Amino acid sequence: LDKWKQDNATGTDLSDAYVFATDKTIYAVSKTKVQQLTPEDIFEWDADEGEGFLKRKESFDKDNLPETLVIPNKLNGQDVTMLVGGFANCTKIKMIDFSQCTALIAIGASAFESCTNLEGKITLPASLTTIQTNAFQGCAKITEVDFSACTALESLAGFNECAGLVTVDLSKCTALK
């Protein structure tokens, strides 16, 4: 925020001492453009793991992550099949949106470990079969995990130390190894 203006965006500057009157229009003026992040800004392929293995770009400062992290279905035209990490200890993330994922089969070990502000409900995609060890460990504000779209799960090892977790929906799961 750069400054407050009275009546319109080019109106009189308002000081901290300004007393607000009723029926006045006040504008917040900012010189900084809000940057819209793309998946290519945040994610990259993990060269050590191979194609389809997505991680946070090491050059992308995790303090600049959005509060809602949207996991893409594709990156550079290629399906995302595994999220391998780079988000551990990211305190900025409050929600993770997997709604675009149709090919994601696994969330890697410690991928979101100790994301202490990750909260509420996590809804996982139908394609998911594996959550590796400690994937969400220490995410104490997660209250619900929805696996209702998942039909076959091999591993659910990732939710230890999630003290707030009270509901896990496995209603359509027909196979759990």
C-alpha positions in Angstrom: 0.0 0.0 0.0 1.4 3.3 -1.0 -1.1 5.8 0.4 -4.7 6.6 1.2 -6.6 9.1 -1.0 -9.9 10.9 -0.4 -12.9 10.7 -2.9 -11.0 9.0 -5.8 -7.6 7.5 -6.7 -6.2 10.9 -7.5 -7.8 12.8 -4.6 -6.3 14.5 -1.6 -3.7 12.5 0.3 -4.8 11.4 3.8 -2.5 11.4 6.7 -2.5 9.1 9.7 -4.2 11.8 11.7 -7.2 12.0 9.2 -10.6 11.6 11.0 -13.0 9.7 8.9 -16.4 11.2 8.3 -19.5 9.4 7.3 -20.4 9.1 3.6 -16.8 9.6 2.4 -15.1 7.4 -0.2 -11.5 6.4 0.6 -9.1 4.8 -1.8 -6.1 2.6 -1.2 -3.4 3.4 -3.8 -0.6 1.0 -4.5 2.3 1.5 -7.0 3.2 -2.2 -6.8 1.5 -4.5 -9.3 0.3 -7.8 -7.9 2.2 -10.5 -9.8 0.1 -13.4 -10.9 2.2 -16.6 -10.4 2.1 -19.4 -13.0 3.0 -23.0 -12.3 6.2 -22.5 -14.2 7.2 -19.7 -11.6 6.8 -22.1 -8.7 7.5 -25.7 -9.9 10.1 -27.6 -11.8 10.8 -31.2 -12.7 13.1 -33.1 -10.3 16.0 -34.1 -12.6 17.2 -36.7 -10.0 13.8 -38.5 -10.1 12.8 -38.3 -13.7 9.8 -37.2 -15.8 6.6 -36.5 -14.0 8.2 -35.8 -10.7 7.4 -32.2 -9.6 9.0 -30.1 -6.9 9.3 -26.5 -5.8 11.9 -24.6 -7.8 15.0 -24.2 -5.6 15.3 -20.6 -6.8 11.7 -19.8 -5.8 11.7 -18.4 -2.2 9.2 -20.3 -0.2 8.3 -17.1 1.7 6.8 -15.8 -1.6 4.4 -18.8 -2.1 0.7 -18.0 -2.3 -1.5 -19.0 0.7 -3.4 -21.4 -1.6 -0.9 -23.6 -3.5 -2.5 -25.0 -6.7 -0.9 -28.2 -7.8 -1.0 -28.3 -11.6 -2.1 -31.2 -13.7 0.6 -30.6 -16.2 3.8 -28.6 -16.4 5.2 -27.7 -19.8 2.7 -30.1 -21.4 3.7 -33.1 -19.3 1.6 -34.9 -16.7 2.4 -34.4 -13.1 2.5 -37.9 -11.6 4.4 -37.4 -8.3 4.9 -34.3 -6.1 8.3 -34.9 -4.6 8.7 -32.0 -2.4 10.4 -28.7 -1.7 7.5 -27.4 0.5 8.6 -28.6 3.9 8.5 -25.9 6.5 6.6 -23.5 4.2 4.6 -21.5 6.8 3.0 -19.4 4.1 0.8 -22.2 2.7 -2.7 -22.4 4.2 -4.4 -24.5 1.6 -3.4 -26.9 -1.1 -5.6 -27.3 -4.2 -5.3 -30.7 -5.9 -8.5 -30.2 -8.0 -6.7 -29.9 -11.3 -4.7 -33.2 -10.8 -5.8 -36.2 -12.9 -2.5 -38.0 -13.2 -1.0 -37.5 -9.7 -0.4 -40.9 -8.1 1.9 -40.0 -5.3 2.9 -37.3 -2.8 6.5 -37.8 -1.8 8.1 -38.2 1.6 8.1 -35.0 3.7 6.6 -33.0 0.8 4.6 -30.7 3.1 6.2 -31.6 6.4 5.8 -29.0 9.1 3.7 -26.6 7.0 2.4 -25.3 10.3 -0.3 -23.0 8.8 -1.7 -25.6 6.4 -5.3 -25.8 7.7 -8.7 -27.2 7.2 -9.7 -29.8 4.7 -7.3 -31.5 2.2 -9.2 -33.1 -0.8 -7.0 -35.5 -2.7 -7.5 -36.5 -6.4 -9.0 -39.8 -7.6 -5.7 -40.7 -9.2 -3.8 -40.7 -5.9 -2.6 -44.1 -4.6 0.4 -43.3 -2.4 1.2 -40.8 0.4 4.8 -41.4 1.5 6.2 -41.2 5.0 5.9 -37.8 6.7 4.3 -36.1 3.7 2.1 -34.0 6.0 3.8 -34.6 9.3 3.4 -31.8 11.8 0.6 -30.1 9.9 -1.4 -29.7 13.1 -4.1 -27.5 11.7 -5.3 -30.0 9.1 -8.7 -31.1 10.4 -10.0 -33.3 7.5 -8.5 -35.4 4.8 -10.9 -36.4 1.9 -9.9 -39.5 0.0 -13.5 -40.1 -1.1 -12.5 -39.9 -4.8 -9.6 -42.4 -4.3 -10.5 -46.0 -4.9 -7.2 -47.8 -4.4 -4.6 -46.7 -1.8 -1.3 -48.3 -1.2 0.2 -46.1 1.5 -1.2 -43.5 3.9 2.0 -43.0 5.9 2.1 -39.3 5.8 -0.2 -37.9 8.5 1.7 -38.4 11.8 1.7 -35.5 14.3 -1.4 -33.9 12.7 -3.0 -33.2 16.1 -6.0 -31.4 14.6 -7.0 -34.2 12.2 -10.4 -35.5 13.2 -12.0 -36.8 10.0 -10.6 -39.1 7.3 -13.0 -40.0 4.4 -12.2 -43.3 2.8 -15.8 -43.9 1.7 -15.2 -45.0 -1.9 -11.9 -46.7 -1.2 -12.2 -50.4 -2.3 -8.6 -51.4 -1.8 -6.1 -50.3 1.0 -2.8 -52.0 1.2 
